[in-house]
Amino acid sequence: MHDVVVVGGGPAGCHTAALLGQKGFDVHVFEEHPVIGEPVDCSGVIGAEAFATLELPESLRLGEIRTLTLVSPSQLEVRFSPPSPLAYIVDRAAFDRTIADKASRSGATFHLGSTVVDLQVLKECVEVVFKEIINAPRSTVHGQRSLVNGQKTLKASMVILAGGPRYGIQLKLGMGQPGDFLRTAQAEVAVRGVEEARVLMGSSVAPGSFGWIVPFRRGGNDFARIGVSAKTSPVPYLRKLIHNLYDTGYLSSSNVPVRSWVIPIAPLPRTFADRVLAVGDAAGQTKPTSGGGIFYGLLCAEAAVHSVVAAFERGDFSLGTLSRYEEEWRKKLGREIRIAAFFRRLAERLTDKDIDDLFRIVQSDGILSAVTSKAHFDWHGDVIFFTLRHPGLGRIFLKGLFG
């Protein structure tokens, strides 16, 4: 029997595996895709603090966000230029593989092309049921046995769920599922004349959320990641945005492939069960304001490792012991998530006129420098409190709550 199985080879799962491997645990990582980091379902924008936490090489950076321009429905603009980079644009596939390499070097065993389809939590272990896809690298795990339907099983003392926004196992184990989601679509496109990152707002661009244009350079050429998140299907809005950029000369082609995915923006009701923890998107541990989850996933991975260590030291893998995981990560992130979720509910009620009015206040009231000084890519609470306490801005946001 093995110590820990990690389900999912993304940043949260691989960071968990690396930390556990460094502590001497026998860790096995199951990743459904045959290659770590592919396909890419992410904007690839990583906060500076997350980048530093992982001690990643600068070669992963394709660019940095030093200036961010927000654009209102009527094309009013507010431009933020903090003294240090807000975030980095990274090669997301290489980013994931770098973290996976750290886990591998720490002793973790990877099973690529292996999809975990079920867990059976038993008195003495967790039985992990999985399938291997054809032509994927094969697992060579002692104690593994084949089942008549082509599935295989592996036994471990604990399981960490880190496989993204899929919640069948969590529901089975009584952990529930997130109560709110965003739908996201993105394309990576060759561009010309796009100098700065832009966030686009308005009902015709991204109802209830926002769109983005994030430029970077690769191989001496200019590219941008262009995306939209929304509560409804984002693909038509993204296609419209791409066509608009093509018509205005920023793109050489509008016929570009698009990827879409779902992001949870609320945590699971419970992120632990007997012998099982959930981290990252699998636990709904993302920023409700933007849907970004990498930094939160890293912090929660560290909390998960603390609980794993405690469980093994005590020989107790029950709910009572593992509940401390949720206590720890909520102590770090609970306030931020609650504030951000409240702010998102207010923002989703804003009309296009409301958004334009907010921009006019920011442009005329001399508060831009104060907001800029509080801006942080991964921590939004201070900016939200400042915004809601400002007489003009707060009035617009809060009237949506009571109107």
N, C-alpha and C positions, 0 to 999 in steps of 0.2 A: 504494500500500500504506500502511496506517495503522500507528501505533506499537504501541498496546496495545488489546486488546479485553477488557473486564471482563464476565464472565457473571454477572449477578445484580445487582439494584438495591436490595439491603438495606443495612444500615449498613456492613458490612465492605466490600462492593463499592463503594458510593458514597464511603466515606472514602478507599479506595484511589484511586478515580478523581479525587477532589478533590486529593489530594496530588500525583498525577502531573500533573494539569492545571496546578497551580501551578508545576510545574517545566518547563512548556512542552511536554509530550508531547501528541500527538494521540490522544485517548482516546475510545473508543466503548463505551457501556454497553448491554448487552442485558438487558431485563427481560421475563419471560414474561407478566406481568400488564399490563393496559392502564393501570393507575393505580399509582403508587409507594405502597407502604405498605399495600396491600389485596390479599388479605384479611390480617387480623392473626392471626398464629400465634405469640403471645408473651404472657407475663404482663404486659409493660409495666413491669416493675420494673427500674430502671436504677441502678446504683451511683453514689454521689456522685462518685467519681473519674472514671468514664466520662463522666458529664455535664459535668464540668469540662474534661476533655480535649477535648471537642468544642466547648466555648465556646457552649453552646446557650442560647437565651433562656428565661427563667423561665416564660414563657407556656405552655411545653410541659408544665409540671408540673401534674398534677391533685391531687397530694397528696405526702406524704412519710412514710417509715417511721421514726418516732422511738422507737417501742416495738414489740417483737416478742414475742408470747407463744407458747411451744411447749406443745403439749398431748399428753399421753401416752395410750396405749390406755385406761387407767382414769380418764382426765380429770384427772390431776395436771397442774399448770401450772408452768412456769418462765418468768419475765418478764424480758426484757432491755431496758434503757433506757440506751443509750450517750449520752454528752454531746452528740453531733452526729448528724444524720440518717444512718441506715445506707444509705438509698436513696431514690429518688424514684419515684412512680407517674406515668407520662407518658402522654400521648396518643400511642400508638405509631405510628399512621398519620402524624400530623403530625411526629413525631420523624423517621421515615424520610424524609419529604418535605423536611424542613429540611436533612438531610445531602445529599440529592439536589440541592437547590437550590445548595448550596455547590459540588458537583461541576459543575453546569451553569455556574455563574458562573466557574468556573476554566477553562471551555472544553470540558468533556466533552460529547459528543453522545449523547443517549439514544434508544434504539429500544424503545419500549414495545409490548407485545403481540407480542414477538419471542422465540421459543423457540430456543435453540441446541440442535441435536440431535446434532451430531457435530463433531469436530475432526480435521483431517488435518495432522499435523506434517510439513512438507516441509523440504528442505535450507535454503531461503532464507526461509521464512515459515511461518505457521500459517494454514491455510484453515478459516475458521469457517463451518459449515453451519447455516442457521437457517430457521425458518418464521415467517411473520407471520399472526396471527389476523385474521379478518374484523372490520371496523369499528374496528381499532386504528389509531393514528396511524402513517402510513407512513414508512419510512426513505427518505432521499434521500442515498445514499452513492455517491460516485464510485467506479467500478471494480466495483460490484456487478453480478452477472449472474444471470439466472433459469435454473433447471434444469427439465427436462421434468416432474418430479414436483411442481413448485410450491415446491421449496426454493430458497434463494438462498445465495450464498457471499460472503464478504468476507475479504480477506487482511490479516494484521497480523504484525508482528515477534514479538509476544508475546501470550499470553492469561493472564488471571487468572481462575481459577474461584472464584466467590463465590456460587453459586446455591443454597445450602442443602444439605440432606441427600439429595443424589442423586449416585450414584457410578459411573454407567455409563462416563462419560468417564475418570474416574480409574482405573477398573479396566482400561480399554483401554490407557491409557498406562503401566501398571505401577506406579501409585501405591497400589493396593489400596483398601480401604475400612475404616471404623472397626470395631473388634472388639466394641463394646458400644453399646447404644442404650437410651434410655428412651422410653416411649410417654406422651403427655401429652394431657389434655383440659381445656378451660376454658370457662366461661360468664361473661358480664358481666350482672349482675343488679341491679335496684333493690332496696335493702335498707333496713331500719330498725333502729336500736339496735346497729349494728356499729361500734364505736369504734376498734378497733386491729387491726393485722395479726396473723394467727394462722397457725401451722404445725401441722398435725395429723399424728400418727403412729399406726401400728398396722396390723395385718394386715387389719382390717375397713375401714380407710380408704384405705390406699395400700400394698399389700404390696411390700416392698423399697424403698420410697421415702417420699413424704410428700404431703399435700394442703395447700392454702393458701386463706386468705381475706384479700383485700387491699382495704380500703375506700378510697374516694375520693369527691370531690364534682365534679359537672359540672352547670353551669347551675342551681346552687342546690339540686340534688337529690343524695341519697345513693345511691351505687352500690358494688358490690364485684366484683372479679374472683375467682371461685371456681374452683379447679382441682385436679387430681390428676395425679401422675406415677406410673408403675408399670412393672414389667417385663412385665406382662400387659396386656390391654386396659383402659384407664383409664375408659372411658365408663360402664360399670355402676357403678363406685365413685363417679364424679362425680354420676351421677343419684341415687344413694343419699344422698350428702352434701347435695345440693340439697333433696331431700325432707325430710331431717332438719331442715334450717334452715327450711324452710317450715312444718313441723309445730310448731316451737318459736317461730314468729312473726317470724322475722327477714326472711322474704321474703313478698311479697304474691302470688307465683305460683311454681309449680314447673315450669311449662311454658315453658322457656326454650331457645333454640338453643344448641347446643354445638359447639365446634370442637375437632378433635383433630389431632395431628401427632406426628412422631417427632423425637427429639433424639439426636445422637451424643454419647457420653460417653467416647470414646477417639479419639485422633488417627489419621489415616492412617498406615500404615507409612512412607510417603514422601510429602512434600507438594510435590514438584517433579518436573518432567520436562523434556526438551528444550523450550525456549521456553514452558513452562507452569508456573505456580504455583497453589496452592490456598490460600484464606484462609477464616477463619470456619468455619461449620458444614460447608462444602464440604471442609474439611480436618480436621473433627472437633476443632476447637480450642475446646473448651468446658470448663466446670468439672465434673468428674465427680461432685462432691457434689450439685450442684443442677441441672446442665444449662444454666445460664446461659452465654451465649456472646458477648454484645455487647462487653464490655470486652476479652476475649481477642481477639476479631475486630479491634478497633481497634488493639491492640498489634501483631498480626500483619500488619495492613495496612501499618503503618509499616515493619516489617521487609521486607515484599514490595517496597515502593517503593525501599528501599535496594538491593535486589538488581536491580531493574529498571534503576535508574540505572547500576549497575556494569556490567550486561550491555550496555547501549547504549554506554557509554564505551569498552568493550573491543571492541565488535562481536562478542561471543561470547555466544551464548544456549544454550550446552550445559549438560549436567548438572553439569559441574565448576564452572562459574560460579554456576549457580543453587542449588547445594547450600548455598551460604552463607546463603541465606534460612532453611533449616531450622536451621542452626547458630545463627542469631541468635534466632529465636523460641523455640527450645528452651532457649537460655541464659536467656531472660526467664521462661519459663513451665514448662519441663520439670520442675523440682523440685516446683512446686505441683501439677502434673497427676499426677505419680507418687504424691505423698503422698495427694492426694485420692482417687485411684483405689484405693489400698490401703485407705483409710478406708472408702470405699463398700463394698468387698468385705466388710470386717468388719461394717459396719452392716447389710448385707443378710442376714447370718446371725442377727441378733438376734431373739429371740422377743418377744412382747408383754410377758412377765414381765421379760425383760432390760431393755426400754425403761423400764418402770415403775421398776425398781430403779435405773437411771441417774438418773431424775428425783428419786427419794428422796434419793440421795446429793447431788445438786446442791442440793436444798432444805435439807438438814440440815448440810452440811459447810462452809458459809461460803465456797465457791469461786466463787459467782456473780459477785462483783465482779471477781475475777481473770480469769474468762472474758470478762466484758463489756469489760474494758480491752483484751483482745486481739482482740475481734471486729471483723471487717472484711468488708464485703459481697463484695468481689472477691478477697481474699487469705485463704485458709483455713488455710494451713500452721501458723501459730503456735497457733491454737486446737486443731488436730488434735494437734500435739505435746504441748501442755499436757494434753489429754484423755487421751492414751495413756500419759503418764508419771504421771498421778495414780493412786495405788495402787488406789482403789476403782473408778474409771471404767475404767482400763486393764484391770483384771482381767476385767470384764464383756465388754469388746470383744474381748480377746485369747483368751478361752476359746472363743469362736466359731471362732477360727482353728484351734485345736488340739483342739477337742472332737469 
